[in-house]
Amino acid sequence: MIKVPVNFEQTDEVLDFVRLVNQYPFQMDLVSGRHAVDAKSLMGTLAISKADGLSLMIHTTHSQSTEKLLMEMDSFRQPSIN
C-alpha cells in the first residue's frame, strides 16, 4: 500500500484528480481520519475533498505504473512541512 498526502484548492482539481486516477487499474481510496471514499468516485471525492489530513491510499505495491501515477499527480500532493 502506498500513502500520499493530497490537497485540493479548487473543485476543478477534484475533477482532474478523478479523471487521472480512473486511468489506473488499482484500487485507490481517499482517507481522512476514519472516513474513506473510493478515489475513483467523483461524488465521494467531492464529499471528502475539503477534509483535513487527506491522503490517497493506493492498494498495490510500487511499480512503474504507480511511479507514473505519482509523477502525474504531483500538483495534487500536499506540500511537506519542513
C-alpha positions in Angstrom: 0.0 0.0 0.0 1.2 3.5 -0.9 0.0 6.6 1.1 0.2 10.0 -0.4 -1.0 13.2 1.3 -3.2 15.2 -1.1 -4.8 18.6 -1.1 -7.4 20.2 -3.4 -7.6 24.0 -3.7 -10.5 24.2 -6.2 -13.3 22.0 -7.4 -11.8 21.8 -10.9 -8.8 20.0 -9.3 -11.1 17.3 -7.9 -12.5 16.6 -11.4 -8.9 16.4 -12.8 -7.8 14.1 -10.0 -10.8 11.7 -10.5 -10.1 11.6 -14.3 -6.4 10.8 -13.6 -6.9 8.0 -11.0 -9.6 6.3 -13.2 -6.8 5.7 -15.8 -5.2 3.2 -13.5 -6.3 -0.3 -12.7 -5.6 -0.5 -8.9 -8.0 0.3 -6.1 -7.5 3.7 -4.5 -9.2 5.4 -1.6 -9.2 8.9 -0.2 -8.9 8.8 3.6 -9.3 11.5 6.3 -9.3 10.2 9.9 -11.7 7.3 10.0 -13.6 8.4 6.8 -12.7 6.8 3.5 -14.2 7.1 0.0 -13.4 5.5 -3.4 -10.9 7.9 -5.0 -12.4 7.0 -8.4 -15.8 8.2 -7.4 -16.5 11.9 -8.3 -19.2 12.2 -5.7 -17.2 10.6 -2.9 -14.1 12.7 -3.8 -16.1 15.9 -3.8 -17.6 15.0 -0.4 -14.2 14.5 1.3 -12.1 16.9 -0.7 -12.0 19.7 1.9 -11.2 17.4 4.9 -8.1 17.9 6.9 -5.3 15.4 6.7 -6.5 13.9 3.4 -4.4 11.1 2.0 -4.6 8.9 -1.1 -4.2 5.2 -0.3 -3.1 3.2 -3.3 -3.7 -0.5 -2.7 -0.8 -2.0 -4.6 3.0 -2.2 -4.5 5.5 0.1 -6.1 5.8 -0.4 -9.8 6.4 1.6 -13.0 2.6 2.3 -13.1 2.5 3.7 -9.6 5.6 5.8 -10.2 3.9 7.2 -13.3 0.7 8.0 -11.3 2.7 9.7 -8.6 4.5 11.9 -11.1 1.2 12.8 -12.9 -0.5 13.7 -9.6 2.3 15.9 -8.4 0.0 19.0 -8.5 -2.4 17.4 -6.0 0.2 16.4 -3.4 0.1 18.3 -0.2 3.4 20.2 0.3 5.5 18.8 3.0 6.2 21.0 6.1 9.8 21.4 6.9 
